[in-house]
Amino acid sequence: MTQTSERTSPVLTPRLRTTARRWLFWAVMALVVLLVAAVVLASAGSTRDAAPLDPESPAPTGAMAVAEVLRDQGVDVSVVRSLDDARQAVDDGSTTTLVIYDAALYLEDSKLQDAVRLTDTVILMDPVFSELQAVAPELGQAGNTSEVLDADCSLPPVERAGSVSGGAAGYRVVDEGVQAVTCLGSGDGVYSLVELPRDDGRLIVLGAVRALTNELVIEEGNAAFALGLLGENENLVWYLPSFDDVDADVSLPDLTPPWVTPVILLLFVTALTAAIWRGRRLGPLVVENLPVTVKSSETMLGRARLYSRSSSRLRALDSLRIGSIQRLAALCGLPRVATVDEVVAAVAGLTGAQVADIRRLLVDAEPQTDRDLIAYSDALLTLERDVTKALRP
């Protein structure tokens, strides 16, 4: 009777350290996501400080410099960020200038129309097509203006300025029947300041808003223009619409593009798939006998490919030199601790070659091309053969 026995490979049960190492990647990824979210929230919280034409912002695109100078001159400057606050800030519409700058288009047409009725003097800064259609249909957008705009009308702020920085929006009067005052023209009927009459006052459409920024207010006649335009009345309400002006019944999905939800779902499915893929077991763990024997030829070919791919000719030649110096030292009967100079001297004595030539081959020469590398490799083999012949003729 023949008895057979089966040998099974032992299975290793994962330890606590192994399990912790497996989940370390996901813990680090979660921490990175939290850090990115914190940075985004912090950046979102600081956007108000860097908002363009914000009279409370010291940034180059802000307008704090103009607001502070107006306060020093006795103008009561109020900064509001909602339509309700603007209504409360306006005590007397005849003595108040209302500045409206809605860069993010928070205001609906009806709310913008309500806002321009709050005071007799309203300055609408850098309006787009939808805003013009709502409160100033007599005007149309006309692209950007030139860099410097010269005074060309009888409005006192423009006359005192002489010239104003341009490079902003221009407008064209499309209703020939309206009695509009046009200023800061850049040719072809394009103007960066247009004053339109209203029943109880006037509406000023201003495209040259860069002249009010902290960065450019001291250039050209921007300071005189800004102070004269905004400081005409004793009260100035600077209205920057915000998310508070959006209707409460509008939800976040209503404000996002339609492609956002599918993309979020796709990212969730991708993350779940990656988690399953990275976390799955590839079968029981087995014990493998180490060390593993690797053929020297495989190591040589692998290193050769790496050297060739990275063009490391000197490193490849140094590897060949190390082997040659070790073999030459053994042939010459030198100890393993012998220096390179001792090997060079011993080889020169056996072959009759110059010490400088042998040292250059074993130490100093640097290959510039693959042909040089092959030539030095052949020279090392020739040198070893010469030493062998000298010892065993």
Secondary structure, 3 states (H helix, E strand, C coil): CCCCCCCCCCECCCCHHHHHHHHHHHHHHHHHHHHHHHHHHHHHHHCCCCCCCCCCCCCCCCCHHHHHHHHHCCCEEEEECCHHHHHHHCCCHHHEEEEECCCCCCCCHHHHHHHHCCCCEEEEECCCHHHHHHHCCCEEEEEECCCEEECCCCCHHHHHHCEEECCCEEEEECCCCCCCEEEEECCCCCEEEEEEEECCEEEEEECCHHHHCCCCCCCCCHHHHHHHHHCCCCEEEEECCCHHHCCCCCCHHHHCCCCHHHHHHHHHHHHHHHHHHHHCCCCCCECCCCCCCCCHHHHHHHHHHHHHHHCCHHHHHHHHHHHHHHHHHHHCCCCCCCCHHHHHHHHHHHHCCCHHHHHHHHHHCCCCCHHHHHHHHHHHHHHHHHHHHHHCC
